Amino acid sequence: MRRPVHPRPLGPLYDLAGQLGGELLDLCERGADRDDLFRALLRQVSEPGALNVVVVEDVHWADEATMDLLRFAGRRLRGAPVLLVLTYRDDAQAADDPLRVVLGELARHRTTRRIALAPLSAGAVRELARGSDLEAAALYRLTGGNPFYVTEVLQAGMAEVPASARDAVLARAAGLSSGARQLLEVAALTGARVEAALLEATAGGPPQAVDELLACGLLAADGGRLRFRHEIARLAVEQAIPARRRAAIHGQILTVLGTSGSRDEAQLAFHAEEADDVAAVLRYAPAAARRAARLASHREAVAQLERALRFAAGADAVTVAGLYDELAAELTLLDRAEQAAEACRHALERWRAAGDRLREGDTTRRLSCSLWHLCHSEEAQAAAEAAVTLLEPLAPGVELAQAYAELAARSMVLGHHEEAIENARRAQSIAERAGAPAVISDALNTEGVSAAILGREWTGLLDRALRIALAEGLQAEAGRAYCNYYAMFCTQRRFAEGEPLYVDGVAYCDDHDIATYGTFLRSERTGMLEKTGRWDQALALCREILDRAAPAPITRLCPSTRAGTLLARRGEATAWAYLDQAMADAEGTGEPQSIVPVRLARAEPCWLEGRAADAVSEAEWADEAADTDDAWLYGSVATWLRRTGSTRRPGGQLAEPYQHQVNGHWEKAAQLWTDLGCPYEAALARWTRRRKARCGKR
């Protein structure tokens, strides 16, 4: 079964607004921000004497924004006298289906109850078939007790068990008058539910035709709408309409919706595509994408932009380039880096042809980010530098500020922290004059990370980056701020201080459909779990991340490293498959923060297996790649150099526990690791002390 013909972002919320009226309806009509809509719904259904039962049907077809609404309601309705009822099909769900995540979160609440509908028994089917012409045993064999198919076949009312539900539906439709059949076809092409007024305006049938449809049992009244009793009935009617006639009907529906002032761009774009109306697709699909993006329904935004591009062959280069730019931005948020980079390249080709250096520079900056996600560090750096070169001669504006912010980010991950801070501050200066809070937040974020690594005050910078992003509704910037803020606390082993950022950050990213940063947060979480001795949880989370559909190389790097480390400690032969994949990804980054942890993760199993020469080689390769400004990262390098017996001596500043280990103060180091909540590091320090003591006695 496929999803509805034109899923509308927050469709159930808008339907509820029509029933509840009041503040929620007013906000919907004014196009308010989705967070305001969520809060208004919560207030109205929680009022004394208000509607206390909210039913959302067919959640398996809901868009991402509606999924976020359900998460929001699940967390905040626990103390309200409200019953939230959700219905959904649980068959044929993909492993990465967003509904699985929503259901998992709702299941954690003590107030949640899941009621599974088992197939009907043979006796139940016999009872339902009583009084019909259908033979109960044959009906049970045909449907397997599926209530959906049983009801559909019974509704057909045929003298014998039909070969398919489709035949049953079409047989019922065949008995309708010409006017009623026209209404039925329009209804099938409009969706599971259709406004009666739209139906009559499009088909132009006599008033009694609606009554005839209701009487035949294929459709049912639903307030001011008509709805198909089951999606299978709608599909049967839709597929029976000849292709040419189908396109004409979609065109009629589009005309009626347009003249009636419909503001549902997703619905308009769908009918425009089905009618093969190029101009209408290019008008409505981009608008639907932008609305979906504002509502944090980024997958829906991608679908709409891809729809527009399918019809853009005859459009001018500027229009097409703009669509590709928007598509790249949305794909980046969904961790689809390869497609994002490809979209950037398509846009660049057209901006260059149009001679628009401003947009060429801005898209080059966006391409740099996508290339970084693909672990193509040299290309990413070159693109970031090229963006600045293209934009510098032009009047300073938002685009130049973004280019400097991107260049700062590239410098930061390469360990060039003074350069990163300089470019980040330059970006902030331009952005403040241009009134660009997104760039200010992004640049503060980068500056804060570099400041933390250099041992300077950093929490104020990252806190401000996060507060700006949240206050301005900047989804991508907020996701990145949560990631780096949490990561810096984890780097410094200040796990308790970082915990609220993880909890809030994951909720924010999941609520706003930001797969990239939600995954980054979970990746960082695997490190905290490993360091604090919760290895089973760490390994489970690594596998959860890696099992998702095609994570970008930079996204899979951390969980691959962590899974390899933990499996190696347990003597699992599969450890090296993870570590080899991690090394292949890390080498492409050229980044100390990526290469060093992987090299050390490889040194450890070599050391554990007694392969001394290999362990030394891995530790020394880590040393060659290390950022000596990072006291925690370089401290781990220094410790492994000593542990593996390398003759090299560390040349940078080390974090305190590592410094004590290098100095041979094993017990002091072990106590510090214990205080920080890192039992494995503490155990290694104590093991080294005992080993040294035994060697000394000999």
Secondary structure, 3 states (H helix, E strand, C coil): CCCCCCCCCCHHHHHHHHHHCHHHHHHHHCCCCHHHHHHHHHHHHHCCCCCCEEEECCHHHCCHHHHHHHHHHHHHCCCCCCEEEECCCCCCCCCCCHHHHHHHHHHCCCCCCCCCCCCCCHHHHHHHHCCCCCCHHHHHHHHCCCHHHHHHHHHHCCCCCCCCHHHHHHHHHHCCCHHHHHHHHHHHHHCCEEEHHHHHHHHCCCCHHHHHHHHHCCEEEECCEEEECCHHHHHHHHHHCCHHHHHHHHHHHHHHHHHCCCCCHHHHHHHHHHCCCHHHHHHHHHHHHHHHHHCCCHHHHHHHHHHHHHCCCCCCHHHHHHHHHHHHHHHHHCCCHHHHHHHHHHHHHHHHHHCCHHHHHHHHHHHHHHHHHCCCHHHHHHHHHHHHHHHCCCCCCHHHHHHHHHHHHHHHHCCCHHHHHHHHHHHHHHHHHHCCHHHHHHHHHHHHHHHHHCCCCCHHHHHHHHHHHHHHCCHHHHHHHHHHHHHHHHHCCCHHHHHHHHHHHHHHHHHCCCHHHHHHHHHHHHHHHHHCCCHHHHHHHHHHHHHCCCCCHHHHHHHHHHHHHHHHHCCCCCHHHHHHHHHHHHHHHCCHHHHHHHHHHHHHHHHHCCCHHHHHHHHHHHHHHCCCCCHHHHHHHHHHHHHCCCCCCCCCCCCHHHHHHHCCCHHHHHHHHHHHCCHHHHHHHHHHHHHHHHHHHC
